Amino acid sequence: MGHLRTSVAAASLFLTVGLMLGACKDEGPAEKAGKEAGQTVDKTVEQTKDGLEKAKENTTRMLNEAEQKVKDAAQDAGAATSDAAKDVQQGAAEAGKNIEQKADEAVKETNPKQ
């Protein structure tokens, strides 16, 4: 008989727990708050990912633009240097001709017979 009571008590306990679990389909305030907090975290994570992706794209674009500006400036500097070198070369050639003329004139003045 003790065995029967224990079996009935155990069955009653399982039935009660089963009914309690089945009746808990409605979310309470804590479950709702937890779900909302989880959704907020998910949304924040997604927005952060989007923001980081946009920042990466902007940084890449800005670096590419800066690289191009440096290349352009280097090319311009190279062209300016080349132009300056040509000017120096031309000036040196003209100075050489002037020196040669002056030397010829000086030789003629010192040797009027030639």
N, C-alpha and C positions, 0 to 999 in steps of 0.2 A: 504494500500500500504506500510506503514511503517513496517507492520508486515512481509510482503513478503521480504522486503530488509533485515530485521534482520534475517530471516530464511535463505536467500541466503548467507548472510555474515557468519552466523554460520556454514552452510554447507561447505562453501569455506574454513573456518578456519579448520574444522575437516578434510577435504580432504587434505589440505596442511600439517597439522601435521601428518596425516596418511602416506602420501608420504615421509615425512622427516624421520619418524621412520622406514619405510620400506627400505629406501635407506641407512640406517646406518648399514647395515650388515657387511661391511668391518670395521675391527678394525683399529683405528688410532694408532699413536705412543704411546699415553698414555695408551690405553687399552692393547697394546702389552707389554709395560713395566710392567704394573700392573700384567698381566698374568704371565710373566717371573719371577717377584718378588715373586708371590705366589707360583710358582713351586719351586723356589729356597728355599723358607721358608719350604715348604713341604719336600723337599729333605734333608735339614739341620735337621729338626725335626726327620726324619727317621734315619739319620746317628747318631744323638745324642742318640736316643733310642737304636740303635745297639751297640754303644760304651758303654753306661751304662750297657746294658745286659752283654757284654763281661767283663766289669770291675767287675760286680757282680759275675759272674762265676769264674773269677780269684781270687777274694777276698775269696770266699767260698772255693775254692780249697786250697789256701794258709793257711787259717784258719784250715782246716781239716788236712793239713800236719803238721802244728805247733802243733795242739792238739795231733796228733800221736807221734810226737817227744817228747812232754812233758810226755806222757804216757810211752813211751819207756825209757826215762831218769829216771822216777820215778820207773819203774820196775827194771832197772839196779841198781839204788840207793838202792832199797829194797833188791835186791840180794846181793849187796856189804855189806850192813848193816848186813844181815843175816850171810854172810860169816865171817864178822868181829866178830859178836857175838859168832859164833862157835869157832873161833880162841881164843877169850877171855876165853870162857868156857873151852876149851881144855888146855889153858895155866894155868888157875886157878886149874884145876884138877891135872895137872903135878906139879904145885907149892905145892898143898896140899899133894901130895905123897912125894915130897922132904922134906917138913916140917915134915911129919910123920916119914920118915926115919931118919932125923936128930934128931928128938925127941927121937926115939928109940935108936939111937946111944948114945945120951947124957945120957939117962937113964942107958944104959949098962955100960957106963964109970963111972957113979957115983955109981952104984951098980954092981960091977963085979961078984957077986955071982949068979945073975940071968941068 
